[in-house]
Amino acid sequence: MNMKAQKPLGGNQQQQIDIKDTEMVKCEDCGNASFIQAFFLRRLSALMSPTGQEALIPIQVYSCGNCGKVPDKFKQDAEG
């Protein structure tokens, strides 16, 4: 067995990003920078469902850990 380190298949290389080059996301209402996971639930009618049964589809978003607001820029993707 070859124990030599191998390159990942597909040639994908991870790019190093300096965290200082990123932007801190803060709550639009209270300025808090701590967020928690939350979910929007979308209901799919039985008529549209591939299984023929009604389904609930969870969509993960982040809400402010202080006031609970989901930032508008996160809502846009979830609301479709």
Residue, then its C-alpha position, 0 to 999 in steps of 0.5 A: m500500500n502506498m502511504k505517500a500523500q496524494k493530490p485530491l482527485g479532480g484537481n480542486q485546490q483550496q484557496q487560502i482566504d485571510i479572515k481580515d479580508t471578510e466583512m462582519v455581518k451584523c443585525e440591521d436592527c440592533g447591530n448584534a454580530s451573533f446569529i443562530q440557525a432558524f428555519f422557514l417552512r414552505r408547504l408543498s401541496a399534494l398536487m405539486s408534490p412528486t410523491g402525491q403527498e403534502a410536504l413541508i420543506p425546511i429552508q435554513v436561515y440565520s436570525c439575530g441571537n439578540c433580537g431574533k430578526v432575520p436579515d432581509k438579505f437572508k429572507q430574499d433567498a428563502e421567500g423565492 
